[in-house]
Amino acid sequence: MTQTPRSSGAPPVTGAPPVPAVPPQQGRPAPAVPIEPPAPPRRTAFAEGADRLRAAATTEPGRLRAIGALLAALVVAFGAVTAWQLTDRAAAADDVLTSSQPLSSDAADIYRSLADANTAATGGYLAGLQEKPATRERYEADIRTAASKLVTAAANSAPGSESAKIIARLNDLLPVYKGLVETARANNRQGYPVGGAYLRTADDTMQRQMLPAAERLYQNENGRLRADYADAKSFPWLAALLGLAALAALGWAQRRMYLRTNRVLNRGLVTASAATAVVLLWLVVGHTVARAGLTSSYDHGVRSLDVLHDARIASLTARSDENLVLVSRGAETKTVDGKVVDAFDAGYDKEIDRLAAALAKAGQLADDDAGRKPVADADAAVKQWRQRHALARADNDSGNYQAARDRVIGASKDPTSVCFDSVDAALKTALAHEQDEFKRAARDGRGALTGLPAGAALLAVLGAAGAVGGIGRRLSEYR
């Protein structure tokens, strides 16, 4: 058996030989150990990606990819902003047609119903036991109309808003007014003069509290209507500017491609340019037509309606004051130009002048014979009303109260009540015509925006796909 020879005193070899320790020499420093510099921090994925993008951008394929992404983003942004802005304007146009204008008209009806109820109440009181059922029914119908319109207005008013507070105030005052009128009527039928005081208090409640509140409600709803008109008619500048930027970028990309390849047309980019141009043209033309229709609905509808509502309210107030001249019998006076006059007589003069001025303006705003004729009929009736009222005033001033009363409430041959009824009927016809004019023009304006938001979004997607496809065809030449 062979044995492995053993070395004399040497340790076994297990790896690198041991380094003998060198004791430091006395009085000498130990040698310095070199320190290696720290490893640089590892770069983030974002920084590395940015470097790769910069490197890719120095090549033509990289540039083409960047151009394609930019074109697609511009076209999509144009379509999205167009859809967003036109949707907002279409919604505002819808509000004009179906919400704010009807609510404004309802507010005007509240005012008119309250004023007409007051007129019917004074007329019925003046007639006394000879009050006609039609007069009483007219008063009751006006009160019902006012109450119903107040419910509608309350349902469409924001809680806590000024309009909501006005409506609550009118709802509180309406039963108070009705109670005063009923008390005045009951006393009058029993021959008690105190009935006149109750009726004057009812009229004061109506003239000083209810009608001013109803007028503020009407102004609030008109302000809401004007705001909706402004929103619907404002031009979508952001969408238009994005459309122009997209067209300019597409044109630049096609020119660049032509200069580098001598190819006149790129089908994808041409498709994208055509889609963008169609959306931009549709946007400009559609909004212009919509704006024209909405402007027409305001000029020949809303403005005429405002003036006619004012004329009708003036006629109702004038009639109420005319009746109250005979009810009060000089109990209410005021000083005008240093002269003491009957307050209700002065009120009649003021309102009849206001009525004549409103009719003159309504005649100027009417744009067809169907609108001008009822205004002309009302104006002729007002002139006749003035003449008959002058005769009634002369009788009353001379102390012939019965003759003045007959000239006002209808017992004479040609009473002022006939003139008032003619004015009211003519104004009602004119209001119906102008309401139809408003609806027709507003529908035309709203119709011009139909389909535009959806169409813009669809064409934008087509344009973006065309831009990407056109750049993609060019990129395929590098593979």
Salt bridges, closest charged atoms under 4 A:
ASP51 OD2 - ARG43 NH1 2.20
ASP51 OD1 - ARG54 NH2 2.22
GLU60 OE1 - ARG63 NH1 3.68
GLU60 OE2 - ARG256 NH1 3.12
GLU60 OE1 - ARG260 NH1 3.55
ASP94 OD1 - ARG446 NE 2.80
ASP106 OD1 - LYS149 NZ 3.07
ASP109 OD2 - LYS149 NZ 3.86
ASP116 OD1 - ARG138 NH2 2.73
GLU131 OE1 - ARG185 NE 3.28
GLU131 OE1 - ARG189 NH2 3.40
GLU137 OE2 - ARG144 NH2 2.96
GLU140 OE2 - ARG136 NH2 3.22
ASP142 OD1 - ARG112 NH1 4.00
GLU182 OE2 - ARG136 NH2 2.39
ASP204 OD1 - ARG208 NE 2.40
GLU221 OE1 - ARG224 NH1 3.73
ASP299 OD1 - ARG303 NH1 3.95
ASP310 OD1 - ARG354 NH2 2.55
GLU322 OE1 - ARG319 NH1 2.75
GLU322 OE2 - HIS389 ND1 2.71
GLU332 OE2 - ARG200 NE 3.71
ASP345 OD1 - HIS389 NE2 3.48
ASP345 OD1 - ARG393 NH2 2.78
ASP349 OD1 - ARG393 NH2 2.85
GLU351 OE1 - ARG354 NH1 2.95
ASP353 OD1 - ARG386 NH2 2.95
ASP367 OD2 - HIS300 ND1 3.76
ASP368 OD1 - HIS433 NE2 3.03
ASP369 OD1 - ARG372 NH2 3.06
ASP377 OD2 - LYS373 NZ 3.07
ASP379 OD2 - LYS383 NZ 3.52
ASP395 OD2 - ARG407 NE 2.68
ASP406 OD1 - ARG405 NH1 3.94
ASP421 OD1 - ARG138 NH1 3.78
ASP424 OD2 - ARG138 NH2 3.44
ASP424 OD1 - ARG312 NE 3.07
GLU437 OE1 - ARG440 NH2 3.62
ASP444 OD2 - ARG440 NH1 3.74
GLU477 OE2 - ARG263 NH1 2.15
GLU477 OE1 - ARG474 NH1 2.45
